[in-house]
């Protein structure tokens, strides 16, 4: 059913929340869409496609009923089952459609496997050059999905297998890494679900490392949150996701082809001319009959990086064209604005009392900025909602410039959508304050004693 646009949605709007409560609400947004996007576009690059998007053997599953918080908020009239765009830096929600319903992510599941491999490398549990012996389980991966035809006992480095997983969506390479970390794919799946809970993916249920089973479910909001977590904690992910093609073995006749046809690196490839988009450098495609064609993408223009997710398009190319609509809308209608500058002084918290210092107070200001994606031409304003500062006597000299003293929370209410965005900033010292000498402290104490005594006498009368 085509979404009906309410009068309040006649202008582009944003519905925003911060990463800590990512996607707790929903938003709607409109923009003028080029006529070229009005009709569905069929795939014209089948000769370059990889088997990663071929239908795979799936176990029968029933997607559980789930309350849709915003099933009709689709003012761009996207031909998808779900869609979302967020600001990768803050988690601010820019566009959402049906983002709360758990759906099969297909091979986008591999983003969790990729995240966990990168996490293991960072923690020293794996290394890029570590040799992995291919398990029987990995070598037995069904042949009807994308693979690089690993044989049991083959040895390849973590980097080689990770590249195959990232670029070619190779299921056997994915299972090889999963069994290396979890002992078996089942053991790794347990780790996946535990990790999902740790990073707050409340709608995620993983049943495989690859996404071959449509019993794996995750809502678009959590797929976007996973993508944001990856980019914040492991930006090196993009070094692999942006590779258009690469050989797995030198003796291979053909290279592995990345199914992300939007990659800027595909410029010059006539097969992908209608799909490439400046600034796109990831992240993951997927297909299952139960899911349709899916895509988690990311694009960077200037100081703005966006993350998008679309589920359920009808063909391979359409998922990229629908993503293009989202990016075009965002870059055409929104801009990043700093509404609180770094080193801003908070009127209600200009100084904090300081014990045992040469000065009795220390000046403080915000450590960083508060920036948002807002409607172009708008003049957004933020208000202080709360501050957290040391109680009298808690802060003791010496204090150094840049030392964290407390926090301030700012609140921004979007005048069009009514949505509220909050951001907590550190308050830091803007000056050095040395500890006072013993004589100064003694004289100060004597003065405070007589001052208190005098006040006590005055209060008697």
Secondary structure, DSSP 8 states (H G I E B T S, - for coil): ------GGGSS-------GGGTTSS---------GGGSS------GGG--GGGS--------------SSTT--TT--SSSEEEEEETTT--EEEEESTTS-B--GGGGHHHHHHHHHHHHHTTS--TT-EEE--HHHHT--TTS------TT-EEEHHHHHHHHHHH--HHHHHHHHHHHHSSHHHHHHHHHHHHHHTT-TT-B---SSS-STT-BB-HHHHHHHHHHHHHH-TTHHHHHT--EE-SSTT-SS-EE-S-TT-GGGTT-GGGTTT--TTEEEEEEEEETTTEEEEEEEEEETTEEEEEEEEEESSHHHHHHHHHHHHHHHHHHEEEEEEE-TT--BTTBSEEE-BSBSSSEEEEEESS-EEEEEETT-----EEEEEE---TTTSBS-B-TT-EEEEEEEEEE-TTT--EEEEEEEEEESS-B-B--HHHHHHHHHHHHHHHHHHHHHHH-
